[in-house]
């Protein structure tokens, strides 16, 4: 075995370490590099190295689980002492000391009954074992440290050099917010120093762009814990930004023959039982009782659109029928995962449902993909697509799922559109295409989705009259372009670092009159700009000119206009263009043309 090989990919595509590979294994070697497979092994092993260091520094520590996640790895553990961000360097130092000891990482197995006995004094290990169905469990050992783990791991600590512990957090045991709060430490690891350096630079840039920080600075939104967790309040500037985004999409929907509808935000629980939400999604719903009957606040908009479709008879000539709604939904997210606008309990989906014949699926899916493409190009996002298949918790027959999944695959293949597969990642009622966008600093975000659903039309007995006068079931395509306005605005804020494109900027122009004599002209300019749909304000406070200009620039406003005697006499403007970092003079009419062109850029 090459010294550079740290694991293998077996025939089923599973990652296994060198100790788990059977003899004469027809497996693909995994080299020590930054491939996704190698990073999974490196990061999993670094998590155990971190746990070993914590155990040496804090002997009372007991450990729960330490998995690899998209952004690196973490470990959940209980410790008597309080651990803060200031302790991470101390733990890193101990990790480096352990690496110098060049411990081999050894794997051995035990019958589950022996493992229960071995760890009988460790309640967290007992909790881990309760989640394992196998009669045999594996344990990985390095020096004096060992832990229950299925792997994979590198053969030795000598492979682990390029890592960084990034933050400390709290995490409920097993994700249950009624359970004990454990300490969680996050970290990241790479195969080389340069990749780690680049990643840490990106993290610093991400901190600078954090939408929670920028949202407060720019006066976009707020949260109030006394009013409730995960419930955003939109401040005037944030509401303007959101309104502009909504209007932009309204026009795009109408141009694509979608019809606006709106359903109630609460329905009788029996509706959610029929749909399958109650059984498959009930733990995420808010339920209440009215007139001795149970109701559910909607977590999704699909039932309302089904009932609107059924309100009048439909013919094959009516299909496809496309309904869209900016639907407010509520979902009970655990408090530990709430994160600014990116994870909230109330949000508004740019939701749509397309009712069509089976032979129209491919065309409708491709039209949605075109819609997604036009929106992502407008905001400068690159994106990829992933087809998510049937999850363990699902409704409907396998044959129906296969038909729906094949419909998505064939639609993308017909245009040679690349995609990957997310096994088991579908919605409970149907497979889906997930749209994953990449922002300005290389992070990936889940946004839009396209889902093909044969199940809900069946459960709600949705029908149309076919050409031969028979009654048939339509297919229902669930579709969102942004995902939710809250999440998308959070992503946009970080993508642009608060420097929004002119066409959605909450405040687009600030006019700064040099003195009182220039105020009348400034008001005329503001009035003319507002008449063409430009958000403009006047900065006329009793402050110095330079301070008013600095304050305007802190708001990241695209244009700051300074007017004095020369501008009044010539009916011109002195322009400070924040986007191009240029200063120039234009006649007011020329400036109005420039603004109109900027507004026109915001079309889909």
MOCORVEN-V563446 format. One record per residue. N is the residue number from 1. SS is DSSP state (@ for helix, = for strand, . for the rest). OMEGA is omega in whole degrees, -180 to 180 (* if undefined). D_LAST is the distance of its C-alpha to the last C-alpha in Angstrom with 2 decimals. Layout:
n=[N | N]
ss=[SS | SS]
omega=[OMEGA | OMEGA]
d_last=[D_LAST | D_LAST]
This chain:
n=[1 | 2 | 3 | 4 | 5 | 6 | 7 | 8 | 9 | 10 | 11 | 12 | 13 | 14 | 15 | 16 | 17 | 18 | 19 | 20 | 21 | 22 | 23 | 24 | 25 | 26 | 27 | 28 | 29 | 30 | 31 | 32 | 33 | 34 | 35 | 36 | 37 | 38 | 39 | 40 | 41 | 42 | 43 | 44 | 45 | 46 | 47 | 48 | 49 | 50 | 51 | 52 | 53 | 54 | 55 | 56 | 57 | 58 | 59 | 60 | 61 | 62 | 63 | 64 | 65 | 66 | 67 | 68 | 69 | 70 | 71 | 72 | 73 | 74 | 75 | 76 | 77 | 78 | 79 | 80 | 81 | 82 | 83 | 84 | 85 | 86 | 87 | 88 | 89 | 90 | 91 | 92 | 93 | 94 | 95 | 96 | 97 | 98 | 99 | 100 | 101 | 102 | 103 | 104 | 105 | 106 | 107 | 108 | 109 | 110 | 111 | 112 | 113 | 114 | 115 | 116 | 117 | 118 | 119 | 120 | 121 | 122 | 123 | 124 | 125 | 126 | 127 | 128 | 129 | 130 | 131 | 132 | 133 | 134 | 135 | 136 | 137 | 138 | 139 | 140 | 141 | 142 | 143 | 144 | 145 | 146 | 147 | 148 | 149 | 150 | 151 | 152 | 153 | 154 | 155 | 156 | 157 | 158 | 159 | 160 | 161 | 162 | 163 | 164 | 165 | 166 | 167 | 168 | 169 | 170 | 171 | 172 | 173 | 174 | 175 | 176 | 177 | 178 | 179 | 180 | 181 | 182 | 183 | 184 | 185 | 186 | 187 | 188 | 189 | 190 | 191 | 192 | 193 | 194 | 195 | 196 | 197 | 198 | 199 | 200 | 201 | 202 | 203 | 204 | 205 | 206 | 207 | 208 | 209 | 210 | 211 | 212 | 213 | 214 | 215 | 216 | 217 | 218 | 219 | 220 | 221 | 222 | 223 | 224 | 225 | 226 | 227 | 228 | 229 | 230 | 231 | 232 | 233 | 234 | 235 | 236 | 237 | 238 | 239 | 240 | 241 | 242 | 243 | 244 | 245 | 246 | 247 | 248 | 249 | 250 | 251 | 252 | 253 | 254 | 255 | 256 | 257 | 258 | 259 | 260 | 261 | 262 | 263 | 264 | 265 | 266 | 267 | 268 | 269 | 270 | 271 | 272 | 273 | 274 | 275 | 276 | 277 | 278 | 279 | 280 | 281 | 282 | 283 | 284 | 285 | 286 | 287 | 288 | 289 | 290 | 291 | 292 | 293 | 294 | 295 | 296 | 297 | 298 | 299 | 300 | 301 | 302 | 303 | 304 | 305 | 306 | 307 | 308 | 309 | 310 | 311 | 312 | 313 | 314 | 315 | 316 | 317 | 318 | 319 | 320 | 321 | 322 | 323 | 324 | 325 | 326 | 327 | 328 | 329 | 330 | 331 | 332 | 333 | 334 | 335 | 336 | 337 | 338 | 339 | 340 | 341 | 342 | 343 | 344 | 345 | 346 | 347 | 348 | 349 | 350 | 351 | 352 | 353 | 354 | 355 | 356 | 357 | 358 | 359 | 360 | 361 | 362 | 363 | 364 | 365 | 366 | 367 | 368 | 369 | 370 | 371 | 372 | 373 | 374 | 375 | 376 | 377 | 378 | 379 | 380 | 381 | 382 | 383 | 384 | 385 | 386 | 387 | 388 | 389 | 390 | 391 | 392 | 393 | 394 | 395 | 396 | 397 | 398 | 399 | 400 | 401 | 402 | 403 | 404 | 405 | 406 | 407 | 408 | 409 | 410 | 411 | 412 | 413 | 414 | 415 | 416 | 417 | 418 | 419 | 420 | 421 | 422 | 423 | 424 | 425 | 426 | 427 | 428 | 429 | 430 | 431 | 432 | 433 | 434 | 435 | 436 | 437 | 438 | 439 | 440 | 441 | 442 | 443 | 444 | 445 | 446 | 447 | 448 | 449 | 450 | 451 | 452 | 453 | 454 | 455 | 456 | 457 | 458 | 459 | 460 | 461 | 462 | 463 | 464 | 465 | 466 | 467 | 468 | 469 | 470 | 471 | 472 | 473 | 474 | 475 | 476 | 477 | 478 | 479 | 480 | 481 | 482 | 483 | 484 | 485 | 486 | 487 | 488 | 489 | 490 | 491 | 492 | 493 | 494 | 495 | 496 | 497 | 498 | 499 | 500 | 501 | 502 | 503 | 504 | 505 | 506 | 507 | 508 | 509 | 510 | 511 | 512 | 513 | 514 | 515 | 516 | 517 | 518 | 519 | 520 | 521 | 522 | 523 | 524 | 525 | 526 | 527 | 528 | 529 | 530 | 531 | 532 | 533 | 534 | 535 | 536 | 537 | 538 | 539 | 540 | 541 | 542 | 543 | 544 | 545 | 546 | 547 | 548 | 549 | 550 | 551 | 552 | 553 | 554 | 555 | 556 | 557 | 558 | 559 | 560 | 561 | 562 | 563 | 564 | 565 | 566 | 567 | 568 | 569 | 570 | 571 | 572 | 573 | 574 | 575 | 576 | 577 | 578 | 579 | 580 | 581 | 582 | 583 | 584 | 585 | 586 | 587 | 588 | 589 | 590 | 591 | 592 | 593 | 594 | 595 | 596 | 597 | 598 | 599 | 600 | 601 | 602 | 603 | 604]
ss=[. | . | . | . | = | = | = | = | = | . | . | . | . | . | = | = | = | . | . | . | . | . | . | . | . | . | . | = | = | = | = | . | . | . | . | @ | @ | @ | @ | @ | @ | @ | @ | @ | @ | @ | @ | @ | @ | @ | @ | @ | @ | @ | @ | @ | @ | . | . | . | . | = | = | . | . | . | . | = | = | . | . | = | = | = | = | = | = | = | . | . | . | . | . | . | @ | @ | @ | @ | @ | @ | @ | @ | @ | @ | @ | @ | @ | @ | @ | @ | . | . | . | = | . | = | = | = | = | = | = | @ | @ | @ | @ | @ | @ | @ | . | . | . | . | @ | @ | @ | @ | @ | @ | @ | @ | . | . | . | . | . | = | = | = | = | = | = | = | . | . | = | = | = | = | . | . | . | . | . | . | . | = | @ | @ | @ | . | . | = | = | = | = | = | = | = | = | = | = | = | @ | @ | @ | . | . | . | . | . | = | = | = | = | = | = | = | = | = | = | . | . | @ | @ | @ | @ | @ | @ | @ | @ | @ | @ | @ | @ | @ | @ | @ | @ | @ | . | @ | @ | @ | @ | @ | @ | @ | @ | . | . | = | = | . | . | . | . | . | . | . | . | . | . | = | = | . | @ | @ | @ | @ | @ | @ | @ | @ | @ | @ | @ | @ | @ | @ | @ | @ | @ | @ | @ | @ | . | . | . | = | = | . | . | . | . | . | = | = | = | @ | @ | @ | @ | @ | @ | @ | . | @ | @ | @ | @ | @ | @ | @ | @ | . | = | = | = | = | = | . | . | = | = | = | = | = | . | . | . | . | @ | @ | @ | @ | @ | @ | @ | @ | @ | . | . | . | . | = | @ | @ | @ | . | . | = | = | = | = | = | = | = | = | = | = | . | . | . | . | @ | @ | @ | . | = | . | . | . | = | . | . | = | = | = | = | = | = | = | = | = | = | = | . | @ | @ | @ | @ | @ | @ | @ | @ | @ | @ | @ | @ | @ | @ | @ | @ | @ | @ | @ | @ | @ | . | . | . | = | = | = | = | = | = | = | . | . | . | . | . | . | . | . | . | @ | @ | @ | @ | @ | @ | @ | @ | @ | @ | @ | @ | @ | @ | @ | @ | @ | . | . | . | . | . | = | = | = | . | . | . | . | = | . | . | = | . | = | = | = | = | = | = | = | . | . | . | . | . | = | = | = | = | = | = | = | = | = | = | . | @ | @ | @ | @ | @ | . | . | . | . | = | = | . | . | . | . | . | = | = | . | . | = | = | = | = | = | = | . | . | . | . | @ | @ | @ | @ | @ | @ | @ | @ | @ | @ | @ | . | . | . | . | . | . | . | . | . | . | . | . | . | = | = | = | = | = | . | . | @ | @ | @ | @ | @ | @ | @ | @ | @ | @ | @ | @ | @ | @ | @ | @ | . | . | . | . | = | = | = | . | . | . | . | . | . | @ | @ | @ | @ | @ | @ | @ | @ | @ | @ | . | . | . | . | = | = | = | = | = | . | @ | @ | @ | @ | @ | @ | . | = | = | = | = | = | = | . | . | . | . | = | = | = | = | = | = | @ | @ | @ | @ | @ | @ | @ | @ | @ | @ | @ | @ | @ | . | . | . | .]
omega=[178 | 179 | -178 | -178 | -178 | 180 | -177 | 168 | 180 | -175 | 180 | 180 | 178 | 178 | 178 | -180 | -175 | 180 | -176 | -177 | 178 | 178 | -179 | -179 | 175 | -174 | 177 | -180 | 175 | -179 | 177 | -180 | -178 | 173 | 180 | -179 | -180 | -179 | 178 | 180 | -179 | -176 | 177 | -179 | 179 | 175 | 179 | 176 | 178 | -180 | 178 | 179 | 178 | -179 | 179 | -179 | -178 | -173 | -179 | -174 | 173 | -168 | 177 | -179 | -180 | -174 | 169 | 177 | -175 | -175 | 178 | 179 | 171 | 171 | 174 | -178 | 176 | 180 | -178 | -178 | 174 | 179 | 180 | -179 | -178 | -179 | -174 | 180 | 178 | 179 | 178 | 180 | 179 | 177 | -180 | 176 | -180 | 179 | -179 | 179 | 173 | 178 | 168 | 175 | -173 | 180 | 170 | -177 | 177 | 168 | -177 | -179 | 179 | 178 | 177 | 179 | -178 | -176 | -174 | 180 | -175 | -175 | 179 | 175 | 176 | 178 | 177 | -179 | 179 | -180 | -177 | -179 | -173 | 177 | -180 | -180 | 179 | 180 | 176 | -173 | 173 | -173 | -179 | -176 | 174 | -179 | 172 | -179 | 176 | 179 | 6 | 179 | 174 | -178 | -174 | 177 | -177 | 179 | -170 | -178 | -167 | -175 | 176 | 172 | -167 | -179 | 176 | 179 | 171 | 180 | 178 | 178 | 179 | -179 | -179 | -175 | 174 | -177 | -178 | 175 | 177 | 173 | 178 | 174 | 177 | 175 | 179 | 180 | 178 | -180 | -179 | -175 | -176 | 179 | 177 | 179 | 180 | -180 | -179 | 175 | 178 | 178 | 178 | 178 | 178 | 176 | 180 | -176 | -174 | -174 | 178 | 178 | -178 | 179 | 178 | -178 | -176 | 179 | -177 | -175 | 178 | 171 | 178 | -175 | 177 | 180 | 179 | -179 | 174 | -178 | -175 | 171 | -180 | 176 | -173 | -178 | 177 | 178 | 176 | 179 | -179 | 179 | -179 | 177 | 178 | -178 | 177 | -179 | 175 | -179 | -179 | 177 | -178 | 178 | -179 | 174 | 169 | 179 | 179 | 175 | 175 | 179 | 179 | -179 | 180 | -180 | 177 | -177 | 180 | 176 | -179 | 174 | 179 | -177 | -176 | 179 | -175 | -178 | -172 | -173 | -172 | -179 | 179 | -176 | 172 | -177 | 179 | -180 | 179 | -180 | 177 | 174 | -179 | 177 | 175 | 173 | -168 | 171 | -179 | -174 | -167 | -177 | 179 | -179 | 176 | -178 | 176 | 178 | -176 | -173 | 177 | 178 | -180 | 177 | 176 | 180 | -180 | -174 | 0 | 177 | -172 | 176 | 173 | -177 | 167 | -169 | 177 | 180 | 180 | 178 | -178 | 175 | 178 | -173 | -178 | -178 | 179 | -174 | 179 | 177 | -174 | 178 | -176 | -180 | 172 | 178 | -177 | 179 | 168 | -166 | 174 | 175 | -178 | 176 | -175 | 174 | 179 | -178 | 179 | -175 | -174 | -179 | -179 | 178 | -179 | 177 | 177 | 179 | 176 | 178 | 178 | -177 | -178 | 179 | -178 | 177 | 180 | -177 | 175 | 178 | 163 | -178 | 174 | -178 | -177 | 177 | -178 | -173 | -171 | 177 | 178 | -179 | -173 | 174 | 176 | -179 | 178 | -178 | 179 | 178 | 180 | 179 | -179 | 180 | 180 | 178 | 178 | -179 | -177 | 179 | -179 | 180 | -177 | 178 | -180 | 179 | -177 | 176 | 172 | -179 | 172 | -177 | 176 | -176 | -177 | 171 | -174 | -178 | 180 | 177 | -176 | 167 | 175 | 178 | -179 | -176 | 178 | -175 | -172 | -180 | 170 | 179 | 179 | -179 | 173 | -179 | -174 | 179 | 176 | -175 | 177 | -170 | 172 | -169 | -178 | 175 | 178 | -177 | -180 | 176 | 178 | -175 | 165 | 179 | -178 | -177 | 180 | 180 | 174 | 179 | -176 | 179 | 171 | 169 | 180 | 177 | 175 | -172 | 170 | -179 | 179 | -172 | 171 | 179 | -179 | -177 | -177 | 178 | 175 | 179 | 179 | -179 | -179 | 179 | -178 | -176 | 179 | 180 | -173 | 173 | -176 | -171 | 175 | -180 | -177 | 173 | -169 | -178 | 169 | 178 | -179 | 175 | -177 | -180 | -179 | -178 | -176 | -175 | -179 | 179 | 178 | 179 | 176 | 178 | 180 | -179 | -180 | -180 | 179 | -180 | 178 | 175 | 179 | 176 | -177 | 176 | 178 | 175 | -176 | 180 | -180 | 179 | 180 | 179 | -178 | 180 | 179 | 178 | 179 | 180 | 178 | -179 | 177 | 179 | 179 | 180 | -177 | -177 | 168 | -177 | 178 | 180 | 177 | -178 | -177 | -178 | 178 | -177 | -176 | -174 | -179 | 178 | 172 | -169 | 167 | -176 | -176 | -177 | -178 | -177 | -179 | 171 | -178 | 179 | 177 | 167 | -178 | 179 | 177 | 179 | 178 | 177 | 179 | 178 | 180 | 178 | 178 | 178 | -177 | 179 | -178 | 177 | -179 | *]
d_last=[55.27 | 53.54 | 53.61 | 49.86 | 49.09 | 48.13 | 47.20 | 46.22 | 43.62 | 45.53 | 44.88 | 42.72 | 40.48 | 42.11 | 42.88 | 46.62 | 48.77 | 51.77 | 54.17 | 52.46 | 52.33 | 55.03 | 57.54 | 56.51 | 52.91 | 50.61 | 47.87 | 45.44 | 46.51 | 44.19 | 44.90 | 44.82 | 41.41 | 37.91 | 36.78 | 35.41 | 38.70 | 40.88 | 39.08 | 39.62 | 43.34 | 43.55 | 41.76 | 43.73 | 46.90 | 45.99 | 45.52 | 49.13 | 50.29 | 48.85 | 50.61 | 53.84 | 53.62 | 52.99 | 55.99 | 58.23 | 57.19 | 57.11 | 59.70 | 59.01 | 55.39 | 54.50 | 51.37 | 49.00 | 46.17 | 44.46 | 41.51 | 38.95 | 35.40 | 32.08 | 32.85 | 36.55 | 39.35 | 41.23 | 44.61 | 45.62 | 49.22 | 51.77 | 53.84 | 56.46 | 55.32 | 52.11 | 49.83 | 47.33 | 45.03 | 48.12 | 49.80 | 47.25 | 48.86 | 52.21 | 50.91 | 49.31 | 52.68 | 54.49 | 52.02 | 52.87 | 56.57 | 56.25 | 54.54 | 57.59 | 59.74 | 57.95 | 58.25 | 57.57 | 55.22 | 57.20 | 56.24 | 58.65 | 58.44 | 60.33 | 60.82 | 58.74 | 62.00 | 63.23 | 59.97 | 60.30 | 63.83 | 62.92 | 60.31 | 62.12 | 62.27 | 58.54 | 56.56 | 53.16 | 54.28 | 55.44 | 51.97 | 50.49 | 53.09 | 52.31 | 48.83 | 50.32 | 51.42 | 53.25 | 57.05 | 56.89 | 54.97 | 54.44 | 55.25 | 54.41 | 56.96 | 57.04 | 60.18 | 61.12 | 57.63 | 56.54 | 53.92 | 52.84 | 49.98 | 48.75 | 47.60 | 46.60 | 48.23 | 49.21 | 52.92 | 53.87 | 52.83 | 53.14 | 49.54 | 48.15 | 47.85 | 44.28 | 43.18 | 42.25 | 42.57 | 39.53 | 40.13 | 42.33 | 41.13 | 42.64 | 42.04 | 43.57 | 45.87 | 43.99 | 40.94 | 42.99 | 42.63 | 46.08 | 47.65 | 48.97 | 46.77 | 47.18 | 46.39 | 43.52 | 43.16 | 40.09 | 40.33 | 38.82 | 40.58 | 40.02 | 42.24 | 42.37 | 42.55 | 39.62 | 37.11 | 38.45 | 38.23 | 34.59 | 33.78 | 35.72 | 33.94 | 30.60 | 32.15 | 33.16 | 29.71 | 28.36 | 30.96 | 29.80 | 26.20 | 27.29 | 24.92 | 28.04 | 29.68 | 26.69 | 25.89 | 29.46 | 29.53 | 26.40 | 27.32 | 24.25 | 26.07 | 29.58 | 31.71 | 35.15 | 37.44 | 39.83 | 37.16 | 36.19 | 34.70 | 31.05 | 30.00 | 27.61 | 27.91 | 25.01 | 26.38 | 25.10 | 22.92 | 21.50 | 20.94 | 19.02 | 16.74 | 16.27 | 15.81 | 12.94 | 11.19 | 12.24 | 11.13 | 7.50 | 7.84 | 10.25 | 8.24 | 5.88 | 9.45 | 11.17 | 9.28 | 10.42 | 13.87 | 14.35 | 17.16 | 17.62 | 20.99 | 23.00 | 26.09 | 28.95 | 29.16 | 32.66 | 34.28 | 37.79 | 38.54 | 39.56 | 35.96 | 35.16 | 38.32 | 37.26 | 33.83 | 35.48 | 33.81 | 37.21 | 38.90 | 36.21 | 34.33 | 36.94 | 37.73 | 34.22 | 34.42 | 35.92 | 38.56 | 40.65 | 43.28 | 43.26 | 46.28 | 47.70 | 44.68 | 42.30 | 38.61 | 35.71 | 32.79 | 29.75 | 28.45 | 25.80 | 24.28 | 25.17 | 28.50 | 27.21 | 24.76 | 27.69 | 29.94 | 27.51 | 27.24 | 31.05 | 31.68 | 31.98 | 33.00 | 30.36 | 30.82 | 29.37 | 27.78 | 25.65 | 24.12 | 21.53 | 20.98 | 17.95 | 18.57 | 16.44 | 17.91 | 17.64 | 21.08 | 23.57 | 25.77 | 28.89 | 30.29 | 33.56 | 32.80 | 35.94 | 36.48 | 36.86 | 33.27 | 31.60 | 29.68 | 27.89 | 24.44 | 24.27 | 26.91 | 27.70 | 29.46 | 27.15 | 23.38 | 20.45 | 18.49 | 15.03 | 17.13 | 17.02 | 19.82 | 19.84 | 23.30 | 24.03 | 26.99 | 27.96 | 27.30 | 23.61 | 22.97 | 21.93 | 19.38 | 17.83 | 17.87 | 16.24 | 13.38 | 12.94 | 13.28 | 10.53 | 8.20 | 9.92 | 9.69 | 6.00 | 6.40 | 9.74 | 9.15 | 7.19 | 10.42 | 12.77 | 14.11 | 16.11 | 16.87 | 19.52 | 20.29 | 23.54 | 25.14 | 27.31 | 30.40 | 32.89 | 34.20 | 37.86 | 37.11 | 35.50 | 36.06 | 36.47 | 38.45 | 37.92 | 37.56 | 34.59 | 32.97 | 33.64 | 32.10 | 28.87 | 28.76 | 29.48 | 26.63 | 24.13 | 25.98 | 26.16 | 22.47 | 21.72 | 24.81 | 23.91 | 21.11 | 23.22 | 20.88 | 23.10 | 23.93 | 26.83 | 28.85 | 29.49 | 32.73 | 33.23 | 29.94 | 28.57 | 28.31 | 31.66 | 30.55 | 28.63 | 27.29 | 23.78 | 21.30 | 20.65 | 17.74 | 19.37 | 17.52 | 19.49 | 19.36 | 20.62 | 24.23 | 24.09 | 24.18 | 22.69 | 21.16 | 20.76 | 17.53 | 15.92 | 18.29 | 18.88 | 22.41 | 24.47 | 27.20 | 30.27 | 32.32 | 31.05 | 31.10 | 34.67 | 35.72 | 34.52 | 35.75 | 32.48 | 33.15 | 32.04 | 34.38 | 34.14 | 35.00 | 38.62 | 38.77 | 39.01 | 37.19 | 34.80 | 32.57 | 28.79 | 26.90 | 24.69 | 21.57 | 20.71 | 17.20 | 15.44 | 12.30 | 13.40 | 17.00 | 17.92 | 16.76 | 20.10 | 20.02 | 16.47 | 17.33 | 20.60 | 19.08 | 16.68 | 19.83 | 21.77 | 19.20 | 19.01 | 22.61 | 21.68 | 20.19 | 16.74 | 14.11 | 14.86 | 11.88 | 13.04 | 16.65 | 19.05 | 21.25 | 19.94 | 23.17 | 26.83 | 29.41 | 32.82 | 35.70 | 38.71 | 41.19 | 41.79 | 42.25 | 38.59 | 37.25 | 37.04 | 34.84 | 32.60 | 32.27 | 31.41 | 28.64 | 27.24 | 27.48 | 25.67 | 22.79 | 22.49 | 22.50 | 19.11 | 17.63 | 18.67 | 20.64 | 23.90 | 27.36 | 30.78 | 32.98 | 36.47 | 38.56 | 42.11 | 41.27 | 41.54 | 38.83 | 38.31 | 38.01 | 35.39 | 33.33 | 33.80 | 32.79 | 29.58 | 28.75 | 29.59 | 26.78 | 24.35 | 23.08 | 21.01 | 23.41 | 27.09 | 28.72 | 32.52 | 34.48 | 38.24 | 40.79 | 39.31 | 35.80 | 37.34 | 39.62 | 37.04 | 34.11 | 32.16 | 30.53 | 31.30 | 28.00 | 27.76 | 24.38 | 24.10 | 21.30 | 23.36 | 26.68 | 27.82 | 29.84 | 30.01 | 30.89 | 28.97 | 29.89 | 28.14 | 26.50 | 25.19 | 23.86 | 22.04 | 20.31 | 19.36 | 17.94 | 15.94 | 14.45 | 13.68 | 11.95 | 9.80 | 8.66 | 6.83 | 3.78 | 0.00]
